[in-house]
Amino acid sequence: MNLRRFALVYLAIMMGLMVLIVLIQAIFAFDIANAGMAIIPSMGAAMVEGQSFARREHRVPTSSEMWGFARRTGVIILGFTMISVAVFSVAAPQIKAMMQDRTGALFLIGGILFQAAVSFVLVRHFLGLGAKSMLKTTSGGRG
């Protein structure tokens, strides 16, 4: 499994979601942003990686392979999330205010760690799901 591809797909999905949110706000004056959207890049990138693995190896990764990859991607996701919060703190005064308050900063750090932990589990699950769907597709629906 390829960490670089995972990171690029993760970033592409994250940026795509941001563009979609801004466009919908600008066109329809409706805010679709929510905290649940933070897990979409993890799910999408893991599906792509699982499909790529199955296409190349003609099998589903073992449980230990998936957990190991999820651990490595968890670090990447945590890093991207921390960078995103730092960047958004410049543009969003609410985040900057939270970071300047001890309780707010602890709450923000807790949220970041929670999101990374949820993403870790989702990556493990969606790697397998992506691989299984690819194998099912390539076997013509049998299996």
N, C-alpha and C positions, 0 to 999 in steps of 0.2 A: 504494500500500500504506500502511496506517495504523499508525504507530508506537504510538499510544495504545491502539488495540484489541489490538495484539500484546502490549503490556505488561500490559494487564488480563487477557488470556487466560493469559499466562505466569504471572502472580500467582495467578490462580484455580486453575490446574492445580497449581502449587507448594503452595498452601494445601490443596487437596483431597488431595494425596499425603500431606501431613503429618497430616491428620485420619485418613486411611485407616491410616497406620502406627500412630498412637496407638490407634485402635480395635482393630486386629488384635492389638497388644501387650496391651491391656487385656482383650479377650475371650478370646483364644486363648493368651496368654502366649508369643507367637512373634514374633520381630523380623524383619520383611521389609525393613527399611531397608538400603540398600547404596549405594555410590558411583555406580553406574550410573543410579540414579533421578534424578540431577541433570540428565540430558539429556532426560528425558521432557517437561518443560515447554517446552523449545525446539522439540522435534519437534511437539508438539501445537499450540502457538501458530503455528508456521510453516505447518502444514497448514491451520489455520483461515484464516490470512491469504491463503494461496495459493488456497483455495476462494473466498474473498470477492473476490479480484482477478478470478478467472476468471468468476465470476457477473456482475460488473460490466462487465468488458472483453471477455468472450467470446473470450479468448485466454490462452495461457500467457505469463507475463512473460518478457521477453528475459533472456539470461544477464547482461547488464550491470545490468539492473534488479534481478535477484535478488542479485547480488553487492553492489550498492550498499545494498540493504535489509539484507542480512546484516551489512554493516559497521556500519550504524546500530544494529541490534539487538544486535550484539556489545557495544557500549558499555553498552546498557541491561542486558544479562545480566550483564556484569562488575559493574556497580553493584549490582544485586540480590544477586548472590553475595557481594559484600563486605559489604553490609548484613546479610545472613543470617548470615554468619560472626560479625560483631560482636554480633548479637542472641544467637546460640547460645552465644557465649563466656560470656555471663552465666549461661545455664542449664546448660551442659555444662562441668564442670570440666576435662575432657580438652582441650577446645579452648582454654580460658583458659590452661592450663599450656603448651600448644604456643605460644601467642602470646607468652608471657613468656620463652620460650627462643629464642635466636637461630636455632639450627638448625631448631627446630620451626616458628618463624615463617616462615623461608625455605621450608621444605617446604610449609607451608600456602599461602603466596603462590604457589608453583609449581603447586600443585593448583588453586588458583583460576584462574590464567592458563591452565592446561591445559584446564580445564572450559570456560572462555570460548572458547578456540580451537576445541575440538570442537563447541561449540554454534554457533559462527559457520558452520562447514562444514555442520552439520546443518540450520541455518535455510535456507541456500542450496538444499540438496537437497530438503528437505520443502516449500519454497515451490512448487517445480516439481511435485512429486508431488501436492500438494494441488490445484493448478490443473488438472493433467491428469486427476485423478480427478473433479473437478467437471465438466469438459468432457465426459468420457466418460459421466457420469451424465446430463447434460442432453441429450446427443445420442442417448440411448437405447442406449448400448453401442457405437455405431458410432464409430470413430475412435480 
